[in-house]
């Protein structure tokens, strides 16, 4: 479940960031672009990417620790 949330944050954040940096004015499916004022789009998208990556790394580390403790 945590991996799914991490992937979702990463995809939504990266997509929103690319959408704003390329200046697309087309309607998008990135949630933060619909919920937040335009001045916050880039910052929130970057934070979502960072949060998604952090969740994915934390989950991977947790699984690695769990495997290590099972083999002992």
LINJO-V972054 format. One record per pair of residues at least 6 apart in sequence whose ideal C-beta (glycine too) atoms are under 8 Angstrom apart, sorted by the first residue. I is the first residue (numbers start at 1). J is the second residue. D is the distance in whole Angstrom. If there is no record, write none. Layout:
{{I;J;D} {I;J;D}}
This chain:
{{2;55;6} {2;58;8} {2;59;5} {3;55;8} {3;56;7} {3;59;5} {5;52;8} {5;55;6} {6;51;8} {6;52;5} {6;53;7} {6;54;8} {6;55;3} {6;56;4} {6;59;7} {7;52;7} {7;56;7} {8;52;7} {9;48;5} {9;49;7} {9;51;5} {9;52;3} {9;55;7} {10;48;8} {10;49;6} {10;52;3} {10;53;6} {10;56;7} {11;52;8} {12;30;6} {12;31;6} {12;32;7} {12;45;8} {12;48;6} {12;52;8} {13;32;8} {13;44;8} {13;45;5} {13;46;7} {13;47;7} {13;48;3} {13;49;4} {13;50;8} {13;51;7} {13;52;6} {14;45;8} {14;49;5} {15;28;7} {15;29;8} {15;30;5} {15;45;8} {16;28;7} {16;30;4} {16;31;8} {16;32;5} {16;33;5} {16;41;6} {16;44;8} {16;45;4} {16;48;7} {17;42;6} {17;45;4} {17;46;6} {17;49;6} {19;28;5} {19;30;6} {19;33;7} {20;33;7} {20;41;5} {20;42;5} {20;45;7} {21;42;7} {28;34;8} {30;45;8} {32;40;8} {32;41;6} {32;44;5} {32;45;6} {32;48;7} {33;41;6} {36;44;6}}
